[in-house]
Amino acid sequence: MFNRSRTQLTIRNAAVLSVILVALNVFVYVVMRQMLYAQVDKSILNLTDKTSSLTVPKLSAVEGVAGTMALPAKSAVVFNVGQMDRPIIQIYWTKENLPVPMMGSTEFSEDHLKQLLPTHFGKKPETVKVGEQYYRVLNRAMTTNAFTLSSSDGSSYEIATEQLLTNVSPEIEMLQRLFNILLFGGLIGLVVAVAAGYYLANRALVPIRLSLEKQQQFVSDASHELRTPLSVIQVHSELLLRHPDHTIEQDSKLISNVLQEAKRMSKLVSGLLTLARSDSNQLELERKPVQFDRIVQECVGKMQMLAEIKGILMHAEVESPIPMVADEERLQQLLVTVLDNAIKYTPDDGVVRVVCRKFAHSAQLEIEDTGIGISPEDLPRVFDRFYRGDKSRTRQEGGTGLGLAIAKWVVERHGGKIRLESKRSNGTRVYITLPL
């Protein structure tokens, strides 16, 4: 079950991390591309505004081989604009999409000019590949505007399109290198994402595995604890059925044992229900203003009778008043549990001392007994559910192993702390701190 869950979590975690990685790479590439093109496009657009008022330069007649006029081979004029480290090239096109011969220092071949044919008109430059070079090109439609060559035949050209372009091959090469780096880094990142997904899946399964183990242990312990009283009730009930003619007085011992085990089972089920509800956060505290000193005194008074039966001296020192906002019923449950343990494990003629003090922001309760104490190896686990150092003695005393677990839950839900100090045969001290 865990292997399948681990695989699913690994795939999901790796997918999420991969999507984030790809999105980040795309963002970096797009931002870098925009930054590289921004200044180039700005220069082209600025030149477009300036050339709107320029007069197209006239060309002088040039004699050909046969004594006739021959147009210059150049079909572009070059502008050095601002602080640009590259020139901007200007080309004029006729309505027939023929380049107008211009003076200039840049020459495009016939094939290159075919690749530059102005077929698309937009407000922003576009990238066009011409031969092995890349250019940012902006085509701008012009109103009818003619100029005349200074030649004998008076040749003239009707301009339809103005084309501005500049070489951006270095930027394209840089973007290609960046793309390769991001691609290589992305592949490595995918491997890392899978490894990270596996690691996160294992980390996520740790509390689930621990929770399941605790649940299984809880169910096992609960079944074991319930089996004993159920067995006793069953055995004694069968003994009662063997003598249906007996009176209640004759079978009073059997009936008493059945009643005792039924009470013990009811207490166990009540504790299990409390812990189950606390685990699922279904058990809420009903906080209201209470007098903690009064609650302590009432609980000591209730347990006084039980202490006197065993000949135990119970002494209480309670500071008053101690107002507090808390759940009175749960505080009573806490105090009865701790006092009951103190009396239960204190031998006859022992002493149980209760001290309650008020501090600036908290109240501290100290319950000390002269009982049998707790061994060092058992002390760290006394708050675990169903844990009992001396199982036979605890069961004989009617314990369920849930009291201190419930007490810890009550204290922690109130935002307080509980701890124990004990040594074998030297008694036990319980320290409880609750915020006011």
C-alpha positions in Angstrom: 0.0 0.0 0.0 2.8 2.4 0.9 4.8 1.6 -2.2 1.8 2.5 -4.4 1.2 5.7 -2.5 4.9 6.6 -2.6 4.9 6.2 -6.4 1.8 8.3 -6.9 3.1 11.0 -4.6 6.5 11.0 -6.4 4.8 11.4 -9.8 2.6 14.2 -8.5 5.5 16.1 -6.8 7.8 15.7 -9.7 5.1 16.9 -12.1 4.4 20.0 -10.0 8.1 20.8 -9.7 8.6 20.2 -13.4 5.8 22.6 -14.3 7.3 25.2 -12.0 10.7 24.7 -13.6 9.5 24.9 -17.1 7.4 28.0 -16.4 10.5 29.6 -14.8 12.7 28.8 -17.8 10.1 30.1 -20.3 9.8 33.3 -18.2 13.5 33.8 -18.2 13.8 33.2 -22.0 10.9 35.5 -22.8 12.1 38.3 -20.6 15.6 38.1 -22.0 14.3 38.1 -25.5 12.2 41.2 -24.8 15.1 43.0 -23.2 17.4 42.2 -26.2 14.9 43.4 -28.8 13.5 46.4 -26.9 16.3 48.8 -27.6 16.6 47.7 -31.3 12.9 48.1 -31.9 12.9 51.5 -30.2 15.6 52.8 -32.5 13.8 51.5 -35.6 10.5 53.1 -34.5 12.3 56.4 -33.7 13.9 56.4 -37.2 10.5 55.7 -38.8 9.2 58.9 -37.2 12.2 60.9 -38.4 12.2 59.6 -42.0 8.6 60.7 -42.5 9.8 64.2 -43.2 13.0 63.2 -45.1 13.5 63.8 -48.8 14.6 60.8 -50.7 18.1 61.4 -52.0 18.5 61.8 -55.8 20.9 59.7 -57.8 23.3 60.9 -60.5 23.3 59.3 -64.0 25.9 56.7 -64.4 27.0 55.5 -67.9 26.9 51.9 -68.7 29.1 49.8 -70.9 27.1 50.6 -74.0 26.8 54.3 -73.3 23.3 53.9 -71.7 22.3 54.7 -68.2 22.9 52.0 -65.6 21.4 52.2 -62.1 23.7 51.6 -59.1 23.7 48.1 -57.8 23.0 49.2 -54.3 19.4 49.1 -53.1 19.7 50.4 -49.6 20.9 53.4 -47.6 22.5 53.1 -44.2 21.8 55.3 -41.1 23.9 55.4 -38.0 21.3 56.2 -35.3 22.1 57.4 -31.8 24.3 55.1 -29.7 23.5 52.0 -31.6 26.4 49.6 -32.2 24.9 48.5 -35.5 23.5 50.5 -38.5 19.9 50.7 -39.5 19.3 49.9 -43.2 16.6 51.7 -45.2 15.0 50.2 -48.3 12.3 51.7 -50.6 10.0 49.4 -52.6 7.8 50.1 -55.5 4.2 49.0 -55.9 5.5 46.1 -58.0 7.6 45.0 -55.0 10.9 46.1 -56.7 13.6 47.6 -54.6 14.5 51.2 -55.6 18.2 51.7 -56.3 19.8 53.9 -53.6 23.2 55.1 -52.6 24.6 53.2 -49.6 27.2 50.9 -48.3 25.1 47.8 -47.8 24.3 45.4 -50.6 21.8 42.6 -50.7 21.8 40.0 -53.4 18.8 39.2 -55.5 18.0 36.2 -53.3 18.3 38.2 -50.2 15.9 40.9 -51.5 13.4 38.2 -52.4 13.4 37.2 -48.7 12.9 40.8 -47.7 9.8 41.3 -49.8 7.4 43.5 -47.8 4.4 41.2 -47.4 3.5 42.0 -43.8 2.8 45.4 -42.3 2.7 45.8 -38.6 3.3 48.4 -35.9 6.3 46.5 -34.4 9.4 45.0 -36.1 9.6 41.3 -36.8 12.5 38.9 -37.1 13.3 37.8 -40.6 16.1 35.4 -41.7 18.1 36.6 -44.7 20.7 34.1 -45.8 22.6 33.2 -42.7 21.8 36.5 -40.9 18.8 37.6 -38.9 17.2 41.1 -39.1 14.6 43.0 -37.3 12.4 44.4 -40.0 9.6 47.0 -40.0 7.6 47.6 -43.2 5.6 50.9 -43.4 3.2 51.7 -46.2 3.7 55.1 -47.7 1.4 57.5 -49.6 2.3 58.0 -53.3 5.6 59.8 -53.4 7.9 59.9 -56.4 11.4 61.1 -57.0 13.3 61.7 -60.3 16.7 60.5 -61.1 19.0 63.1 -62.6 19.4 61.3 -65.9 18.6 62.0 -69.6 15.5 59.9 -69.7 14.1 61.3 -66.5 13.4 58.0 -64.9 11.3 58.1 -61.8 10.1 55.6 -59.1 6.8 55.5 -57.2 7.5 54.5 -53.7 4.9 52.2 -52.0 6.8 50.8 -48.9 9.5 52.0 -46.7 11.5 49.2 -45.0 13.8 49.6 -42.0 15.9 46.7 -40.8 19.0 46.0 -38.7 21.1 43.0 -38.1 20.3 41.1 -34.9 22.3 37.9 -35.5 24.3 38.5 -32.3 21.1 38.6 -30.2 19.7 35.5 -31.9 23.0 33.7 -31.2 22.8 34.8 -27.6 19.2 33.6 -27.3 20.1 30.3 -28.8 22.9 29.8 -26.3 20.5 30.8 -23.5 17.9 28.3 -24.9 20.5 25.5 -24.9 21.5 26.3 -21.4 17.9 26.4 -20.2 17.2 23.2 -22.0 20.2 21.4 -20.5 19.4 22.9 -17.1 15.8 21.8 -17.5 16.7 18.2 -18.2 18.9 18.2 -15.1 16.1 19.9 -13.2 13.7 17.2 -14.2 16.0 14.6 -12.7 16.3 16.6 -9.6 12.5 17.1 -9.6 12.0 13.3 -9.6 14.5 12.9 -6.8 13.0 15.7 -4.8 9.5 14.2 -5.5 10.6 10.9 -4.1 12.2 12.5 -1.1 9.0 14.6 -0.4 6.9 11.5 -0.9 8.9 9.6 1.7 8.6 12.6 4.1 4.9 12.9 3.5 4.4 9.2 4.2 6.3 9.3 7.6 3.4 10.8 9.6 0.9 8.7 7.7 2.9 5.5 8.5 3.3 6.5 12.2 -0.4 7.4 12.4 -1.4 4.1 10.9 1.0 2.2 13.2 -0.4 4.1 16.2 -3.9 3.4 15.1 -3.2 -0.3 14.7 -1.5 -0.4 18.1 -4.4 1.5 19.5 -7.0 -0.9 18.1 -4.9 -3.9 19.2 -4.5 -2.5 22.8 -8.2 -1.6 22.9 -9.2 -5.1 21.8 -6.9 -6.6 24.4 -8.2 -4.4 27.1 -11.9 -5.0 26.2 -11.3 -8.8 25.9 -10.5 -9.2 29.6 -13.8 -7.7 31.1 -15.8 -9.3 28.3 -14.3 -12.7 29.2 -15.0 -12.1 32.9 -18.6 -11.1 32.2 -19.1 -14.1 29.9 -17.6 -16.6 32.4 -19.6 -15.3 35.4 -22.8 -15.1 33.4 -22.3 -18.8 32.4 -21.8 -19.7 36.0 -25.0 -17.9 36.9 -26.9 -19.8 34.3 -25.7 -23.1 35.7 -27.7 -22.5 38.9 -30.9 -20.8 37.8 -32.5 -21.8 41.2 -30.0 -19.8 43.2 -31.0 -16.6 44.8 -29.3 -13.2 44.2 -27.8 -13.5 47.7 -26.2 -16.8 46.9 -24.7 -15.5 43.6 -24.0 -12.0 44.9 -20.2 -12.5 44.4 -20.6 -13.5 40.7 -23.0 -10.6 40.1 -20.6 -8.2 41.8 -17.8 -9.3 39.6 -20.0 -8.8 36.5 -21.0 -5.4 37.6 -17.4 -4.4 38.4 -16.1 -5.5 35.0 -19.1 -3.8 33.3 -18.1 -0.5 35.0 -14.5 -1.0 34.1 -15.5 -1.6 30.5 -17.7 1.4 30.5 -14.9 3.5 31.8 -12.6 2.1 29.1 -15.0 2.8 26.3 -15.6 6.3 27.6 -11.8 7.0 27.6 -11.5 5.5 24.1 -14.3 7.7 22.8 -12.7 10.8 24.4 -9.4 10.1 22.7 -10.9 9.2 19.4 -12.9 12.5 19.3 -9.8 14.4 20.3 -7.8 12.8 17.5 -10.4 13.8 14.9 -10.8 17.3 16.5 -14.4 16.7 17.1 -14.1 17.4 20.8 -14.1 21.1 21.5 -13.6 22.8 24.8 -16.4 24.9 26.2 -14.3 27.8 27.6 -15.9 30.2 30.1 -14.8 32.2 33.2 -14.2 29.8 36.1 -12.4 29.9 39.5 -9.6 27.4 39.3 -9.0 27.4 43.0 -12.6 26.4 43.6 -12.4 23.5 41.1 -9.2 22.3 42.8 -10.8 22.4 46.3 -13.9 20.6 45.1 -11.9 17.8 43.4 -9.8 17.4 46.6 -12.9 17.2 48.6 -14.4 14.5 46.4 -11.2 12.4 46.6 -10.8 12.9 50.3 -13.1 10.0 51.2 -11.2 7.6 49.0 -7.9 8.7 50.6 -9.3 8.2 54.1 -10.4 4.7 53.3 -6.7 3.8 52.6 -5.5 5.9 55.5 -3.8 8.4 53.3 -3.4 11.9 54.5 -4.3 14.5 51.8 -3.1 18.0 52.3 -4.0 20.9 50.0 -2.6 24.4 49.8 -4.6 26.4 47.3 -4.0 30.1 46.7 -7.2 32.1 46.1 -8.6 33.5 44.0 -7.4 32.2 40.6 -9.8 33.3 37.9 -9.4 31.5 34.6 -11.0 31.0 31.2 -11.3 27.3 30.7 -13.5 24.2 30.3 -14.6 23.4 33.9 -15.7 19.8 33.1 -12.4 18.9 31.5 -10.4 20.5 34.3 -12.3 18.4 36.8 -11.6 15.3 34.7 -7.9 16.2 34.7 -7.7 16.7 38.5 -9.7 13.6 39.3 -7.5 11.5 37.0 -4.2 12.8 38.5 -5.5 12.6 42.2 -6.9 9.1 41.6 -3.5 7.9 40.3 -1.8 9.5 43.3 -4.1 7.8 45.8 -4.2 4.5 43.9 -0.4 4.0 43.9 0.3 5.4 47.4 0.4 2.7 50.1 -1.6 2.9 53.3 -0.6 5.7 55.7 1.0 7.6 52.9 0.7 11.3 52.1 -0.7 13.2 49.0 0.0 16.9 48.9 -1.7 19.4 46.5 -0.3 22.9 46.0 -1.9 25.4 43.7 -0.3 28.8 43.0 -1.1 31.8 40.8 1.5 33.6 38.7 1.3 36.6 36.4 -0.1 34.8 33.4 -0.6 31.2 34.6 -1.6 28.9 37.4 0.7 26.0 38.5 -0.6 22.9 40.2 1.7 20.5 41.9 0.5 17.1 43.1 3.0 15.1 45.2 2.6 11.6 46.7 4.7 9.1 48.6 3.7 6.2 46.5 5.6 3.5 44.7 7.0 5.8 42.1 7.9 5.1 38.5 11.0 3.5 37.1 13.3 5.6 34.9 12.6 3.4 31.8 8.8 3.8 32.2 8.8 7.5 32.9 9.1 8.7 29.3 6.1 6.6 28.3 3.6 7.3 31.0 1.5 9.5 28.7 1.3 6.8 26.0 -2.1 5.2 25.6 -2.5 1.9 27.3 1.1 2.0 28.6 1.4 0.6 32.1 4.7 -0.2 33.9 3.1 -2.9 36.1 0.3 -4.3 34.0 -0.9 -6.8 36.5 -1.0 -4.4 39.4 -2.7 -1.7 37.3 -5.4 -4.0 36.0 -6.0 -5.2 39.6 -6.4 -1.6 40.7 -8.9 -1.0 37.9 -6.7 1.1 35.6 -7.1 1.3 31.9 -3.9 3.0 30.9 -5.8 5.9 29.3 -5.9 8.3 32.3 -2.7 10.2 31.8 -3.1 10.3 28.0 -6.5 12.0 28.5 -4.9 14.3 31.2 -2.2 15.4 28.7 -4.7 16.1 26.0 -6.8 18.3 28.4 -3.7 20.3 29.5 -2.4 20.8 26.0 -5.8 21.8 24.6 -5.8 24.5 27.2 -2.4 25.6 26.1 -0.6 24.3 29.2 2.1 21.8 30.0 2.3 18.7 32.2 5.4 16.8 33.3 6.2 14.1 35.9 9.2 13.7 38.2 9.5 10.3 39.9 11.9 7.7 41.2 11.2 4.1 42.1 9.9 3.8 45.7 10.3 7.6 46.2 6.9 8.9 45.1 5.9 11.0 42.2 5.4 14.7 41.5 3.1 16.0 38.8 3.5 19.6 37.6 0.7 21.2 35.6 0.9 24.7 34.2 -2.3 26.3 32.7 -2.6 29.8 31.2 -5.1 32.0 32.9 
